[in-house]
């Protein structure tokens, strides 16, 4: 189980200091959808190792979330509503 302290450390890692070969390629991660949501999330975290920094092929992906601001759901809804109006 990954602790909240470990997640905080992962979130703070500098992408320039991470060895690309140490990162998990997200294309190889298979989520067991038969698990309950909480266990599914833990299974994913164990497989991806660092949810904030991973690879997709040769590309290194670093994800950051703003503490404040609109939710992803809200942003996506607004985006698609904008497309519908155009």
N, C-alpha and C positions, 0 to 999 in steps of 0.2 A: 504494500500500500504506500502510495506517495503522500508525504506529509505536506501541509500547507507551507512550511518553511522551505522544503525542497522545491515546491512550485515557485515560490518567491525568488529563490536563487536562480532557477531556470529562466524566469522572466527577466532577470537583470543581466543575463549573459550577453556579452558583446559578440555580435555575429562575426566580426573580424578576427576574434580570438578563438573561434570554434573550428576544430578540424572537421572538414567536410566528410571525411571518411568515417567519422565517429557518429554521424547522423543517420537516422533510420529513413529509408526511402518510403514515403507514405504510400506509394503504389503497392508495397508489399504487405501493408497492414490490412488484415481482414477482420472486420468487426462481427462478432457473434451476435446476430440479431435475435437469437432465441433467449438471450439472457435478459433479466429485468434491467430497466434503465440504469440504475446505480451500478450494478455489476458490469454492464456493458461499458459504461464510462471508465470504470477502473481497469477493465480488460484493455480498452483502447490506450489508456495512459501507460500501462505496463508495456504495451507493444511499441508505442511511438517514442517512449522514453522521455522526450521533451516536447510537449505540445506547442511550445512557443518557437521552436527552431527544429526543422527537419529538412529532408531533401525530397525533391520530386524529380527523379532522374538526376541530371547533373546540376540542377538549379537548387540553391540553398534558399529556403523559405523561412522568413522570420516574421512572426505575427505579434502585433501589439494592439491592445485595446485601450481606448480612452476611458478614464475613470468617470468622466461626465460626458453627456451628449446623448444623441439619439441611439436607440437600440438598433441592432442589425435588422430586426423585423420591420421597424418603422422606416428605416432607410430603403429597404427593398420594396416595401409597399409603395412608398412615394416614387421610387424609380419606375416601377411598373405602371403605376397610375399615369405618370408623365408620358410613358411610351404609348399608352392607350389613347391619350388625348391628342397625340401628334398625328 
